[in-house]
Amino acid sequence: MADKEKKAKAPRIAKKDYFKLEGGKLTRTRKHCPKCGPGVFMADHANRVSCGKCGYTEFKKK
């Protein structure tokens, strides 16, 4: 039996990293899910943006 190589885990992002404070205004760095509404951020992948709650996916244009 061969040893399986462990896959490196991606670092988790804190909720505070979803927002940016610019000149006294709070801006969101991630897109919201159009189905779930405000408060549910979409995950940013290499070729798509997807919602972890409902599974809604938008593919990025090349």
C-alpha positions in Angstrom: 0.0 0.0 0.0 1.4 3.4 -1.0 1.3 6.3 1.3 -1.1 9.0 0.2 0.2 12.5 -0.1 -1.6 15.1 2.0 -3.0 18.0 0.1 -2.1 21.4 1.5 -5.1 23.2 3.0 -5.9 26.8 1.9 -5.7 29.4 4.7 -9.0 30.4 6.1 -10.1 34.0 5.7 -11.5 36.0 8.6 -14.8 37.9 8.3 -12.9 41.1 8.9 -11.1 40.6 5.6 -14.4 40.8 3.6 -14.6 44.5 4.4 -12.2 47.5 3.8 -12.3 50.9 5.4 -11.6 53.7 2.9 -11.8 57.3 3.9 -14.4 56.7 6.7 -16.6 54.5 4.4 -17.0 50.8 4.7 -16.7 48.9 1.4 -17.2 45.2 0.8 -14.4 43.3 -1.0 -16.5 40.2 -1.9 -19.7 40.0 -4.0 -23.0 39.0 -2.3 -25.1 36.1 -3.5 -28.1 37.3 -5.6 -30.3 34.4 -4.4 -29.4 34.4 -0.7 -29.2 38.2 -0.4 -27.0 40.6 1.6 -24.9 39.0 4.3 -23.9 35.8 2.3 -20.6 36.4 0.6 -19.6 34.4 -2.5 -16.3 32.5 -2.6 -13.7 33.7 -5.2 -12.2 30.8 -7.2 -9.8 30.9 -10.1 -12.4 30.5 -12.8 -15.7 31.1 -10.9 -17.5 32.8 -8.0 -19.8 30.6 -6.0 -22.1 30.7 -3.0 -21.3 28.1 -0.3 -24.9 28.2 1.1 -27.1 27.6 -2.0 -24.5 26.6 -4.6 -25.2 29.5 -7.0 -22.2 29.9 -9.4 -21.1 32.5 -11.9 -18.2 31.7 -14.2 -15.6 34.3 -14.9 -14.9 35.5 -18.5 -11.4 35.0 -19.8 
